[in-house]
Amino acid sequence: MPDFDMLVLGSGPGGQKAAIAAAKLGRRVAVVDRPDMVGGVSLHTGTIPSKTLREAVLYLTGLTQRDLYGQSYRLKENITVADLTARTQHVVGRETDVIRAQLTRNQVALFAGTGRFVDDRTVALRETGGQERLISAEHIVIATGTRPARPDSVEFDGRTILDSDNVLTVERVPQSMVIVGAGVIGMEYASMFAALGSKVTVVEKRAGMLDMCDVEVIESLKYHLRDLAVTFRFGETVAAVERHARGALTVLESGKKIPADVVMYSAGRQGLTDGLDLDKAGLAADRRGRIEVDEYYRTPVPHIYAVGDVIGFPALAATAMEQGRAAAYHACGEPVGQMDHLQPIGIYTIPEISFVGRTEDQLTEDSVPFEVGIARYRELARGQIIGDAHGMLKLLVSPRDRTLLGVHCFGTGATELIHIGQSVMGCGGTVDYLVNAVFNYPTLAESYKVAALDATNRLRQLDRIGD
């Protein structure tokens, strides 16, 4: 008889939810993770610390209040790294306690150490003291997450040349900074350090950034970041990064040279599967360390599952949680509902971006007609109250059946507001629901009614011409 019904490797969002779901179904469950990483990468170096850092930046710089109190307004004049990390350490500490308490309350055994496969049902646990013990389980869930991908040609030192994990440990706020990569992580940190006053240069080999987003939203973000003195070098590739006594010199293939205090690489993520000895379980990972799974998150070995970032796209904490629950239910023989295809995306730049559904470009490419309804925060009383005159909400509406095809939001509270649109879309609602609904006043949620009225006015004009 195996030691446990389910063994989970990794305690991040996916691993936590898989373990707790199985425990609530009466199964004997254990989780393996390093003692300093309870909660996973998401809690310690990824989602939670970076978003907490963003809140600290917004609060201490007073950036969002400058439309009201003037461009020189700052809550604290000389912001130090200690000012920023104090809030991060507090939140991470509290969240770690919450996760430990949840596992304990659900009688999930937590083993401190790292695991590697001995065979397809047995894992060797290497404890912090170096001793090894064998743990067997009927089902195993791999939820080990990812680490920043590091190009072999770059010598990272954690001080001058950084990745997105150790950027949180910089000794001081840099006066100048080069960020290589204009993906989600790169743009989030670019906006944070620019808000702190760093002179940021973003280098990206593609022609643009965040190409999954609405074009109008991206143009707005570029405008705001350029207003914070961010320089963009699109279509450029880094040839070399030279470390010097006073910082680093980034050399581009075009011949340009960019001096800066620090360089941060944001070159994607690599699955943390190197030390798992997957071959002994009959598994393999691709070159980015990702594991292939089916619709139930089963690997090619049916009693071994994989969830979260280690299986690739969309690599979000929110989706990892649902994947973990689904894997646990399937392993325990419980009915598994399919995850809704309408998954919101949140990007915590300054200002933040969020969307659900398709973009204008995607609809045009698919030859799907649509009409646009827009609400601008400056037209809302709540927008004036909070000092956000630049935010906007965009609805993409089908002229055929008046359903929502996409919702795109830019500005304060975008990642919260998007769920209203997600709910209407998920229930098959139309733009008319938003027109007839009553929203609290004054709120940013009222933007849905304003945008819906704008869209229906445009649809009415189409109908008149058609008649």
C-alpha positions in Angstrom: 0.0 0.0 0.0 1.5 3.4 -1.0 2.3 6.0 1.7 -0.2 8.5 0.3 -3.1 8.6 -2.1 -1.6 11.8 -3.6 1.9 13.4 -3.5 2.3 16.9 -4.8 5.7 18.2 -5.8 5.6 22.0 -5.3 3.4 24.2 -3.1 2.6 27.1 -5.4 -1.0 28.0 -6.5 -1.5 24.8 -8.5 0.1 22.5 -6.0 -1.8 24.0 -3.0 -5.2 23.7 -4.7 -4.5 20.1 -5.9 -3.5 19.0 -2.4 -6.3 20.7 -0.6 -8.9 19.5 -3.1 -7.8 15.9 -2.7 -7.7 16.2 1.1 -11.2 17.5 1.2 -12.2 14.4 -0.7 -10.9 12.3 2.1 -7.6 11.3 0.5 -4.2 11.1 2.3 -2.1 13.9 0.8 1.5 15.1 1.1 3.3 18.1 -0.4 7.0 18.4 -1.0 8.8 21.8 -1.2 11.8 23.6 0.1 11.2 25.2 3.5 12.0 28.7 2.2 9.6 28.3 -0.7 6.3 27.3 0.8 3.8 29.0 -1.5 6.1 28.5 -4.5 7.7 30.9 -6.9 4.4 32.8 -7.1 4.6 33.9 -3.5 8.4 34.4 -3.1 9.8 35.8 -6.3 6.9 36.2 -8.7 3.3 37.3 -8.6 2.9 38.4 -4.9 6.2 40.3 -4.3 6.1 42.0 -7.7 2.5 43.2 -7.2 3.2 44.2 -3.7 6.2 46.2 -4.9 3.9 47.9 -7.4 1.6 49.0 -4.7 4.5 50.3 -2.6 5.7 52.3 -5.6 2.3 53.8 -6.4 1.9 54.8 -2.7 5.3 56.2 -2.0 5.8 58.1 -5.3 2.2 59.5 -5.2 2.2 59.0 -9.0 -1.6 58.5 -9.3 -2.3 61.7 -7.3 -0.3 64.1 -9.5 -3.2 65.1 -11.7 -4.7 66.5 -8.5 -1.8 67.8 -6.5 0.8 68.7 -9.2 3.6 66.9 -11.0 6.1 67.4 -8.1 3.9 65.6 -5.6 5.6 62.7 -3.8 4.7 61.1 -0.5 8.4 60.4 0.2 11.2 62.3 -1.4 14.1 59.7 -1.2 12.6 56.3 -1.6 15.0 53.5 -0.6 14.9 49.7 -1.4 14.2 49.2 2.3 11.0 51.3 2.0 9.8 49.1 -0.9 10.8 45.7 0.5 9.3 46.3 4.0 5.8 46.0 2.5 6.8 43.0 0.3 8.3 41.1 3.3 5.2 41.7 5.4 2.8 40.4 2.7 5.0 37.4 1.8 5.3 36.5 5.5 1.6 36.7 6.1 0.7 34.7 3.0 3.2 32.0 3.9 1.5 31.6 7.3 -1.9 31.4 5.6 -0.8 28.7 3.3 0.9 26.6 6.1 -2.3 27.0 8.1 -4.5 25.9 5.2 -2.4 22.8 4.6 -2.4 21.9 8.3 -6.1 22.5 8.7 -6.8 20.1 5.9 -4.3 17.5 7.3 -1.9 17.7 4.4 1.6 16.5 5.3 4.2 19.1 4.3 7.7 17.7 3.8 10.6 20.1 3.7 13.1 19.4 0.9 13.2 18.5 -2.8 12.0 15.4 -4.6 13.1 13.3 -7.5 11.5 10.3 -9.1 12.8 6.8 -8.3 10.1 5.2 -10.4 6.6 6.2 -11.6 5.1 5.9 -8.1 8.0 6.6 -5.8 9.8 9.9 -5.0 13.1 10.3 -3.2 12.8 13.2 -0.7 16.1 14.9 0.0 15.6 16.7 3.3 17.3 19.9 4.3 20.0 18.0 6.3 20.9 16.0 3.2 19.2 12.7 4.2 17.0 10.9 1.7 13.8 9.0 2.3 11.4 7.3 -0.1 7.7 8.3 -0.4 5.3 6.4 -2.5 1.9 7.5 -3.8 -1.0 6.3 -5.9 -1.1 9.6 -7.8 1.6 12.2 -8.2 1.1 15.9 -9.2 4.1 17.8 -10.6 3.6 21.5 -9.7 7.2 22.7 -9.6 6.8 25.9 -11.5 9.4 27.8 -13.4 12.5 30.0 -13.1 13.6 32.9 -15.3 15.3 31.7 -18.5 18.9 32.8 -18.7 20.8 33.1 -22.0 24.1 31.1 -21.8 26.0 34.1 -23.3 25.1 36.4 -20.3 27.0 36.4 -17.0 24.4 37.1 -14.4 25.8 38.3 -11.1 22.6 39.2 -9.2 23.8 42.8 -8.7 24.5 44.4 -12.1 23.1 41.9 -14.4 19.8 40.5 -13.1 16.9 38.3 -14.0 13.3 38.9 -12.9 13.8 36.9 -9.7 16.8 38.8 -8.2 15.7 42.2 -9.4 13.7 42.2 -6.1 17.0 42.1 -4.2 18.7 45.2 -5.7 20.7 47.2 -3.1 19.4 50.5 -4.2 17.0 52.1 -6.7 19.1 52.4 -9.9 19.4 55.7 -11.6 19.4 54.0 -15.0 18.3 50.6 -16.1 18.1 48.5 -19.3 15.4 45.9 -19.5 15.8 43.2 -22.2 12.4 41.9 -23.3 9.1 43.7 -23.6 6.9 40.9 -22.4 4.5 41.1 -19.4 7.2 40.8 -16.7 9.6 43.2 -18.5 6.9 45.9 -19.0 5.7 45.5 -15.4 9.1 46.2 -14.0 9.8 48.9 -16.6 6.8 50.9 -15.4 7.7 50.4 -11.7 11.3 51.5 -11.9 10.3 54.4 -14.3 7.8 55.5 -11.6 10.6 55.5 -9.1 12.6 57.8 -11.3 15.0 55.4 -13.0 15.8 56.2 -16.6 14.6 53.0 -18.2 15.5 51.7 -21.7 13.5 48.7 -23.0 15.2 46.5 -25.7 12.9 44.1 -27.7 13.8 42.2 -30.8 10.1 42.2 -31.9 8.5 45.2 -33.6 6.3 45.9 -30.6 5.3 44.8 -27.1 2.4 42.9 -25.5 1.0 41.9 -28.9 -1.8 39.9 -27.3 -3.4 43.2 -26.1 -5.6 45.7 -27.8 -3.6 48.1 -30.0 -5.2 51.2 -28.6 -4.5 50.1 -25.1 -0.8 49.5 -26.0 -0.5 52.9 -27.6 -1.9 54.4 -24.4 0.6 52.5 -22.3 3.5 53.6 -24.5 2.4 57.2 -24.2 2.4 57.0 -20.4 5.7 55.2 -20.2 7.4 57.7 -22.5 6.0 60.4 -20.3 8.0 58.7 -17.5 11.1 58.9 -19.6 11.1 55.3 -20.8 13.0 54.7 -24.1 12.0 51.9 -26.4 14.4 50.1 -28.7 12.1 47.8 -30.8 13.5 45.5 -33.5 16.9 45.4 -31.7 18.8 42.4 -30.5 21.4 42.4 -27.7 24.8 41.3 -28.9 26.6 41.5 -25.5 26.4 42.9 -22.0 29.7 44.2 -20.5 30.0 44.5 -16.8 32.1 47.5 -15.7 33.0 49.1 -12.3 30.3 51.7 -12.6 27.6 49.5 -14.1 27.0 47.7 -17.4 27.2 48.5 -21.1 24.6 46.9 -23.3 25.8 46.5 -26.9 23.2 46.0 -29.6 23.7 44.2 -32.9 22.9 47.5 -34.6 26.0 49.0 -33.0 24.2 51.1 -30.4 25.6 51.1 -26.8 23.5 51.8 -23.8 25.2 52.5 -20.4 23.2 51.8 -17.3 23.5 51.0 -13.6 21.8 47.6 -14.0 20.5 45.3 -16.8 17.5 43.1 -16.2 16.8 40.2 -18.5 13.1 39.2 -19.0 13.6 36.4 -21.5 10.7 34.0 -20.6 10.6 31.2 -18.1 12.1 27.7 -17.9 10.3 24.8 -16.3 11.8 23.6 -13.0 12.1 20.0 -14.1 15.9 19.5 -14.3 16.3 17.8 -11.0 13.2 15.6 -11.1 14.7 12.6 -13.0 11.6 12.5 -15.1 13.0 9.7 -17.2 12.8 7.3 -14.3 9.1 7.9 -14.2 8.8 7.4 -18.0 8.4 11.1 -18.7 10.3 13.8 -20.5 10.2 17.6 -20.8 10.8 19.8 -23.8 13.7 22.2 -24.2 11.9 24.8 -22.0 11.4 22.3 -19.3 7.6 22.0 -19.9 5.6 18.8 -19.5 2.9 17.7 -22.0 -0.5 17.0 -20.5 -4.0 16.1 -21.8 -7.3 17.9 -21.0 -7.4 16.4 -17.5 -3.7 17.5 -16.8 -2.5 13.8 -17.1 1.0 13.3 -18.4 1.7 10.3 -20.7 1.9 8.3 -17.5 -1.8 8.3 -16.5 -1.4 8.4 -12.7 1.1 11.4 -12.9 -0.4 14.8 -13.4 1.2 18.2 -14.1 -0.3 21.7 -13.5 0.7 25.3 -13.4 3.6 27.1 -15.2 5.4 23.8 -15.7 2.9 22.9 -18.5 3.3 26.2 -20.3 0.6 28.6 -21.5 -1.2 30.5 -20.0 1.2 30.2 -17.0 -1.0 32.3 -14.7 -1.5 31.8 -10.9 -5.3 31.9 -11.5 -5.3 29.2 -14.1 -2.8 27.1 -12.1 -5.3 27.0 -9.2 -8.1 25.7 -11.4 -5.7 23.2 -13.1 -4.7 21.9 -9.6 -8.3 21.4 -8.6 -9.2 19.7 -11.9 -6.3 17.3 -11.6 -7.2 16.3 -8.1 -10.8 15.7 -8.9 -9.9 13.6 -11.9 -7.4 11.6 -9.9 -10.0 11.0 -7.2 -12.7 9.9 -9.7 -14.8 13.0 -9.2 -16.7 14.8 -12.0 -14.4 17.5 -13.6 -15.9 20.6 -15.1 -14.1 22.1 -18.1 -12.4 25.4 -17.3 -14.2 28.2 -19.1 -12.4 29.4 -22.2 -13.1 33.0 -21.1 -10.0 33.6 -19.0 -9.2 37.2 -18.0 -5.7 38.4 -18.5 -4.3 41.0 -16.0 -1.0 42.9 -16.7 0.1 45.0 -13.7 1.9 47.8 -15.5 1.4 51.4 -14.4 -1.4 52.0 -15.4 -2.7 48.4 -15.4 -4.2 46.5 -18.3 -6.8 43.7 -18.3 -8.9 42.1 -21.0 -11.1 39.1 -21.8 -12.2 37.8 -25.1 -10.9 38.8 -28.5 -9.2 42.0 -29.8 -10.2 44.2 -32.7 -7.3 42.7 -34.8 -8.3 39.1 -34.0 -12.0 39.8 -34.9 -10.9 41.5 -38.2 -8.6 38.6 -39.0 -11.5 36.2 -38.4 -13.9 38.3 -40.5 -16.2 38.8 -37.5 -18.1 42.2 -37.6 -18.1 44.3 -34.5 -19.0 47.7 -33.1 -17.0 49.5 -30.4 -18.3 51.2 -27.3 -15.9 53.3 -25.2 -16.0 54.9 -21.8 -13.2 57.2 -20.6 -12.5 57.7 -17.0 -12.3 61.4 -17.4 -16.0 61.3 -18.2 -16.8 59.5 -15.0 -17.2 61.3 -11.6 -15.2 58.5 -10.0 -12.4 59.0 -12.4 -12.2 62.7 -11.5 -12.3 61.8 -7.8 -9.4 59.4 -7.9 -7.4 61.5 -10.3 -7.3 59.1 -13.3 -8.2 61.1 -16.4 -6.5 58.6 -18.8 -8.2 55.3 -18.1 -10.7 53.7 -20.5 -13.0 50.7 -20.9 -13.7 49.3 -24.4 -16.5 46.9 -25.3 -16.5 45.0 -28.6 -20.1 44.2 -29.5 -21.6 41.9 -32.2 -24.1 43.8 -34.4 -25.7 40.5 -35.2 -26.8 39.4 -31.7 -25.5 42.2 -29.6 -23.3 39.9 -27.4 -20.0 41.0 -26.1 -17.0 39.7 -28.1 -14.3 41.3 -26.0 -13.7 43.7 -23.1 -10.5 45.7 -22.7 -9.7 48.0 -19.8 -6.8 50.3 -19.2 -6.3 52.3 -16.0 -7.0 52.2 -12.2 -8.7 49.0 -11.1 -8.7 47.4 -14.6 -7.9 43.9 -13.3 -11.0 44.1 -11.0 -13.4 45.8 -13.4 -12.8 43.1 -16.1 -14.7 40.5 -14.2 -18.0 42.3 -14.8 -17.5 41.9 -18.5 -16.3 38.3 -18.1 -19.5 37.4 -16.2 -21.8 39.0 -18.8 -19.9 37.2 -21.6 -19.8 33.9 -19.7 -23.6 34.0 -19.2 -24.2 34.9 -22.9 -25.5 38.3 -22.0 -25.9 41.2 -24.4 -24.9 44.8 -24.4 -28.5 45.6 -23.6 -28.1 44.1 -20.1 -25.4 46.7 -19.4 -27.6 49.5 -20.7 -30.5 48.5 -18.5 -28.4 47.7 -15.4 -28.1 50.2 -12.5 -24.5 50.7 -11.2 -23.5 52.4 -8.0 -22.6 56.0 -8.5 -19.9 57.3 -8.5 -17.9 54.1 -9.4 -15.6 53.0 -12.1 -18.0 50.1 -12.8 -20.3 52.8 -14.2 -18.0 52.7 -17.2 -19.8 49.6 -18.4 -23.0 51.5 -18.8 -21.3 54.4 -20.5 -19.5 52.2 -23.0 -22.7 50.1 -23.5 -24.7 53.3 -24.3 -21.9 54.4 -26.7 -22.0 51.0 -28.5 -25.8 50.9 -28.8 -25.9 54.4 -30.2 -23.5 53.2 -32.9 -25.5 50.1 -33.6 -28.6 52.3 -33.9 -26.9 54.4 -36.5 -26.1 51.2 -38.4 -29.8 50.2 -38.3 -31.0 53.6 -39.5 -28.7 53.4 -42.5 -29.7 49.8 -43.2 -33.4 50.9 -43.2 
